[in-house]
Amino acid sequence: MLTKKQNLMETIKGGNPDRFVNQYEFMDIILEVPVRLMCAPGTEMKNDWGITFRWPEGQLGQFPVHDEEHKVLKDITEWRKYVKAPVIDNTDEAWAAAVAHANSIDRNEQFVTAFVAPGVFEMCHHLMSMEDALMALYEEPEAMHELIDYLTDAELNYAKILIDRLHPDALFHHDDWGSQKSSFISPAMFEEFYLPAYKKIYGFYKANGVKLIVHHSDSYAANLVPYMIEMGIDIWQGVMTTNNTPELIKKYGGQISFMGDIDSGVVDFPEWTPEIVAREVERACKNCGKLYFIPNLTQGLNFSSFPGVYDSATEAIDKMSKEMF
């Protein structure tokens, strides 16, 4: 029987996996970093960039607050006045828990996985709102290029610390690039503004021992896949059914792999049942096949919004492995 790591590599290289890669099993994701990533349900948090996040009771996640009082970047033409990259605490004490986690992982079995969120596109609209960010790409492209370069440099500085402290061999990186049915910006605009940034970021990780780049975007982004390949993404996690995953596998398999095709919105809701989960898992596995595909909820970490859904999907995937391998 292959290890989880070996089975993953056989799957994404078009080899001979002996079962489906089961969701996030191949990554041990290190979250104990000295960076504020998420507030708790029903609370509010201001992160190190000054962005205020709010997670209302009864909602599935947090989102930045963009009224006039809370918006960080009020004028893109004066971004230097408002946007200040935080200084990352790089002391042994601050990183002790993350280093201990990394050192506890069996690197033959799983990838030691660094986690980065939000990405460059999300940072732009977190700082100033989605509407302001999209308008700025049209109205103030020079200032947006400057801001994106600044955010990219900040990411690279953090990457240096992550690599030095954790020696990861995988990166799980978040940046949502679309809605359920379209990308937020055109491919041409993506190529101009964000492709160069990600080629720098992912190129740096690859040049420093990170063998696997997993990018999360639980959205439509089929029109951006050529750029994902160019920037060095190995696995696109969060691929929704609206992308026509089997067609993407047929067209791009061997250059990139696809993780998802079990839409969280379809299975992860208050009235969920194991039967609904099993139906969606079976559809995904049979439609997408054994190679260049990892069945997975489109959720951006190894849990579900409602208790039991993720575990139910894991069980259903194991069942499909027994049936199809």
Order of alpha helices (4+ residues) and beta strands (2+ residues): alpha-beta-beta-beta-beta-alpha-alpha-beta-alpha-alpha-alpha-beta-alpha-alpha-beta-alpha-beta-alpha-beta-alpha-alpha-beta-alpha
